[in-house]
Amino acid sequence: MTASEKPDMLSTAQAMRYSRQLMLPAMDFRGQEALLASKVLVIGMGGLGCAAAPYLVASGVGNITLVDDDTVDSSNLQRQILYRETDIGSCKAEQAAASLTQLNSSINVTALCQRLTAEDLIEMVPQYSLVMDCTDNLASRNAINAACVRAKVPLVSGAAIRFEGQVASFSMQGDEACYHCLSQLFGEQQLSCMEAGILSPVVGIVGTMQALEAVKILADVGTPLYGKLQLFDALSGQWQQFNLGKDPQCAVCSKLGHGQVEQG
C-alpha cells in the first residue's frame, strides 16, 4: 500500500471473515485494513504462483493481478494445485483467477494472459503496492527487479528446482540489495523443471513463504527478509539464511563494488 492510499474500514462481514487474524495484536484492524487496500501483482502462475496466490486471497489482500501467458498442461498438475484435469489447454491466469474467486469473492482478482515486456513492467509496476515474482527464468526476474527498483515497489522473489528452494524480499528503498545484486553472482540455470525435475511440495513451501512475506510487508507486521536470502533443502528439511549485501556497483540499483553473500 502506498502512502497515498487510505485503508478502507472493515465491514462487519469482513471482520468476521478475518477474525482469526484480527485476534493477532500485531495485525489487528490496522493491518487487516492495509491488506484490504493493497494491490499485488503476481507474475507467473506456475507452482509458486499457485501456492502463493490462495493465501493472498484468503488473507484479504484486496486487489490481485495474475499474469501468465502459458496454458495448463497435464504435467503441471503434479505441483500447480489451482488447476484440474478439465483445465488442460486453458489460460493459467484465467483458470487461477476463477478458482481464487470461489475462495474469496470479495477480492478483486484480474487475469492477464500475456507475457509482460520490460516496457509493460515499467508502466504497470508503479500501480501496485508489491510485486511477487513467481517466474522461472533469470531474464524475467531481472526485468521485474529493474521495474521494481525504478518504481521503488517492494519485491518478493521465489525459486524452486529439484529439492531446493529460495525466498528473498527486497524493499527497493535504496538502502538494501536488489535482486540484481544477487543474480549477477550466478548465470541462468542450465536446466528447467522439465529437465531437472521438481518435488511437488517444494514449490508449495516456497510459494507459501512468499505469501507470508507479502502479507508481512503489506500489513507492516514482523520483520521481512530484506537484505536476507533464505534457502530451503527439502532432503534435510533445513533452512539456511544468508545476509545479502548491496552491491555499490550494481548496474540496476547503484552507481558505485561487488555484491556479496555472507552467512548469517
C-alpha positions as CSV (number, residue, x, y, z in Angstrom):
1,M,0.0,0.0,0.0
2,T,1.4,3.4,-1.0
3,A,1.3,6.4,1.3
4,S,-1.4,8.0,-0.9
5,E,-3.8,5.0,-0.4
6,K,-6.1,5.2,2.6
7,P,-7.2,1.8,4.1
8,D,-10.9,1.0,3.8
9,M,-12.7,0.3,7.0
10,L,-13.6,-3.3,7.5
11,S,-17.3,-4.2,7.3
12,T,-18.9,-6.5,9.9
13,A,-18.8,-9.4,7.4
14,Q,-15.1,-8.8,6.8
15,A,-14.4,-8.6,10.5
16,M,-16.0,-12.0,11.0
17,R,-14.2,-13.5,8.0
18,Y,-10.7,-12.3,9.1
19,S,-11.4,-12.6,12.8
20,R,-8.5,-15.1,13.4
21,Q,-6.1,-12.5,12.0
22,L,-7.7,-9.6,13.8
23,M,-7.0,-11.5,17.1
24,L,-3.3,-11.1,16.5
25,P,-2.1,-8.0,18.3
26,A,0.5,-7.2,15.6
27,M,-2.2,-7.3,12.9
28,D,-5.4,-6.0,14.5
29,F,-7.7,-3.9,12.3
30,R,-4.9,-1.6,11.2
31,G,-3.0,-4.5,9.4
32,Q,-6.1,-6.1,8.0
33,E,-7.4,-2.8,6.6
34,A,-3.9,-2.3,5.0
35,L,-4.2,-5.7,3.3
36,L,-7.7,-4.8,2.0
37,A,-6.3,-1.6,0.4
38,S,-3.3,-3.3,-1.1
39,K,-2.7,-4.1,-4.8
40,V,-0.4,-7.1,-5.6
41,L,1.0,-8.1,-9.0
42,V,1.7,-11.8,-9.1
43,I,3.9,-12.7,-12.2
44,G,3.9,-16.4,-13.0
45,M,1.1,-18.8,-12.2
46,G,3.1,-22.0,-12.1
47,G,3.9,-23.9,-9.0
48,L,5.0,-20.9,-6.9
49,G,2.1,-18.7,-8.0
50,C,-0.4,-21.4,-7.4
51,A,0.9,-21.8,-3.9
52,A,1.2,-18.2,-3.0
53,A,-1.9,-16.6,-4.5
54,P,-4.5,-18.6,-2.5
55,Y,-3.0,-17.3,0.8
56,L,-3.0,-13.7,-0.5
57,V,-6.7,-14.1,-1.4
58,A,-7.6,-15.9,1.8
59,S,-5.7,-13.3,3.9
60,G,-7.7,-10.5,2.4
61,V,-5.3,-8.7,0.0
62,G,-7.9,-6.5,-1.8
63,N,-6.7,-6.4,-5.3
64,I,-4.6,-9.0,-7.1
65,T,-3.5,-9.2,-10.7
66,L,-2.3,-12.6,-12.0
67,V,0.0,-12.7,-15.1
68,D,0.9,-15.7,-17.2
69,D,0.9,-16.3,-20.9
70,D,1.0,-20.1,-20.6
71,T,-1.8,-22.7,-20.8
72,V,-2.4,-25.7,-18.4
73,D,-0.6,-28.9,-19.4
74,S,-1.1,-32.3,-17.8
75,S,2.5,-32.2,-16.4
76,N,1.6,-29.1,-14.5
77,L,-1.0,-30.8,-12.3
78,Q,1.8,-32.5,-10.2
79,R,2.5,-29.2,-8.5
80,Q,0.3,-26.4,-9.8
81,I,-2.6,-27.0,-7.4
82,L,-5.1,-24.4,-8.6
83,Y,-5.7,-26.4,-11.8
84,R,-7.8,-29.5,-12.6
85,E,-7.7,-32.1,-15.4
86,T,-10.6,-30.3,-17.0
87,D,-8.5,-27.1,-17.2
88,I,-5.9,-28.6,-19.6
89,G,-5.4,-26.3,-22.5
90,S,-6.9,-23.2,-20.7
91,C,-5.0,-20.0,-19.8
92,K,-3.4,-20.4,-16.4
93,A,-4.1,-16.9,-15.3
94,E,-7.8,-17.1,-16.1
95,Q,-8.2,-20.5,-14.5
96,A,-6.4,-19.4,-11.4
97,A,-8.5,-16.3,-11.1
98,A,-11.7,-18.3,-11.4
99,S,-10.5,-20.7,-8.7
100,L,-9.4,-17.9,-6.4
101,T,-12.7,-16.0,-6.8
102,Q,-14.5,-19.1,-5.4
103,L,-12.3,-18.9,-2.4
104,N,-13.0,-15.2,-1.7
105,S,-15.5,-13.5,-3.9
106,S,-14.9,-10.1,-2.2
107,I,-11.4,-9.9,-3.6
108,N,-10.8,-8.2,-6.9
109,V,-8.8,-10.8,-9.0
110,T,-7.7,-9.8,-12.5
111,A,-6.1,-12.2,-15.0
112,L,-3.7,-11.2,-17.8
113,C,-2.9,-14.0,-20.3
114,Q,0.2,-12.4,-21.6
115,R,4.0,-12.1,-21.2
116,L,5.0,-8.7,-19.9
117,T,7.7,-6.9,-21.7
118,A,10.2,-4.6,-19.9
119,E,8.1,-1.7,-21.1
120,D,4.9,-3.3,-19.8
121,L,6.5,-3.7,-16.4
122,I,7.8,-0.2,-16.2
123,E,4.2,1.0,-16.9
124,M,2.4,-1.4,-14.6
125,V,4.6,-1.9,-11.5
126,P,4.0,1.7,-10.1
127,Q,0.3,0.9,-9.8
128,Y,0.9,-1.8,-7.2
129,S,1.8,-2.0,-3.6
130,L,4.0,-5.1,-4.0
131,V,5.2,-7.4,-6.8
132,M,5.5,-11.2,-6.3
133,D,8.0,-12.8,-8.7
134,C,7.0,-16.4,-9.3
135,T,8.7,-16.8,-12.7
136,D,11.1,-19.5,-13.7
137,N,13.9,-17.7,-15.7
138,L,16.6,-15.2,-14.9
139,A,15.7,-12.8,-17.7
140,S,12.2,-12.3,-16.4
141,R,13.4,-11.9,-12.8
142,N,15.9,-9.3,-13.8
143,A,13.3,-7.3,-15.8
144,I,10.8,-7.5,-12.9
145,N,13.5,-6.4,-10.5
146,A,14.5,-3.4,-12.7
147,A,10.9,-2.2,-12.8
148,C,10.5,-2.5,-9.1
149,V,13.8,-0.6,-8.4
150,R,12.7,2.2,-10.7
151,A,9.2,2.4,-9.1
152,K,10.5,1.7,-5.5
153,V,7.9,-1.0,-5.2
154,P,8.8,-3.9,-2.8
155,L,9.5,-7.3,-4.5
156,V,9.2,-10.8,-3.1
157,S,11.1,-13.4,-5.1
158,G,11.0,-17.2,-5.0
159,A,12.6,-20.0,-6.9
160,A,12.5,-23.8,-6.7
161,I,14.0,-26.7,-8.5
162,R,14.7,-30.4,-7.7
163,F,14.7,-30.5,-3.8
164,E,15.8,-26.9,-3.3
165,G,14.1,-23.5,-2.9
166,Q,14.9,-19.9,-2.1
167,V,13.0,-16.9,-0.9
168,A,14.1,-13.2,-0.6
169,S,12.4,-9.9,-0.2
170,F,13.6,-6.5,-1.5
171,S,12.4,-3.2,-0.1
172,M,13.6,-1.2,-3.1
173,Q,14.1,1.9,-0.9
174,G,17.8,2.3,-1.8
175,D,19.4,1.1,1.5
176,E,19.4,-2.6,0.7
177,A,20.3,-5.0,-2.1
178,C,18.0,-5.5,-5.1
179,Y,17.6,-8.9,-6.9
180,H,20.3,-8.0,-9.4
181,C,22.9,-7.6,-6.6
182,L,22.2,-11.4,-6.1
183,S,21.6,-12.6,-9.6
184,Q,24.8,-11.1,-11.0
185,L,26.7,-13.7,-8.9
186,F,25.4,-16.5,-11.0
187,G,24.2,-17.2,-14.6
188,E,21.0,-18.6,-15.9
189,Q,20.3,-22.1,-14.7
190,Q,21.0,-24.6,-17.4
191,L,18.1,-26.9,-16.6
192,S,14.4,-26.2,-16.3
193,C,12.0,-28.1,-14.1
194,M,11.1,-30.1,-17.1
195,E,14.8,-31.2,-17.4
196,A,15.9,-31.3,-13.8
197,G,12.6,-32.2,-12.1
198,I,10.9,-30.7,-9.0
199,L,9.4,-32.3,-5.9
200,S,5.8,-31.1,-5.7
201,P,5.7,-29.9,-2.1
202,V,8.9,-27.8,-2.5
203,V,7.1,-25.2,-4.7
204,G,4.3,-25.2,-2.1
205,I,6.7,-24.4,0.7
206,V,8.5,-21.7,-1.2
207,G,5.3,-20.1,-2.6
208,T,3.7,-20.1,0.8
209,M,6.7,-18.4,2.3
210,Q,6.4,-15.8,-0.5
211,A,2.8,-15.2,0.5
212,L,3.9,-14.8,4.2
213,E,6.5,-12.3,3.2
214,A,4.0,-10.3,1.2
215,V,1.4,-10.2,4.0
216,K,4.1,-9.1,6.5
217,I,5.2,-6.3,4.2
218,L,1.7,-5.1,3.3
219,A,0.4,-5.2,6.8
220,D,3.7,-4.0,8.4
221,V,3.9,-7.0,10.6
222,G,7.1,-8.6,11.9
223,T,10.4,-8.4,10.0
224,P,10.6,-9.1,6.3
225,L,13.5,-10.8,4.7
226,Y,15.0,-7.6,3.5
227,G,18.8,-8.0,3.0
228,K,18.4,-11.7,3.5
229,L,18.4,-14.8,1.3
230,Q,16.6,-17.8,2.7
231,L,17.5,-21.3,1.2
232,F,15.5,-24.5,1.8
233,D,16.9,-28.0,1.4
234,A,13.9,-30.4,1.2
235,L,16.1,-33.5,1.6
236,S,17.2,-32.5,5.0
237,G,14.2,-30.3,5.9
238,Q,16.6,-27.4,6.8
239,W,16.6,-23.7,6.1
240,Q,19.7,-21.6,5.9
241,Q,19.7,-17.8,5.9
242,F,22.4,-15.6,4.4
243,N,23.0,-11.8,4.5
244,L,22.7,-10.2,1.1
245,G,24.9,-7.2,0.7
246,K,24.1,-4.3,-1.5
247,D,26.5,-4.0,-4.5
248,P,27.8,-0.4,-4.6
249,Q,28.5,-1.0,-8.3
250,C,25.1,-2.7,-9.2
251,A,24.1,-1.7,-12.6
252,V,20.4,-1.5,-11.5
253,C,20.2,-0.1,-8.0
254,S,23.5,1.7,-7.6
255,K,26.2,3.6,-9.5
256,L,29.1,2.8,-7.4
257,G,32.0,-2.6,-5.6
258,H,30.6,-6.1,-5.7
259,G,27.5,-7.7,-4.1
260,Q,28.4,-10.3,-1.5
261,V,26.5,-13.0,0.2
262,E,27.6,-13.7,3.8
263,Q,26.2,-16.4,6.0
264,G,24.0,-15.0,8.8
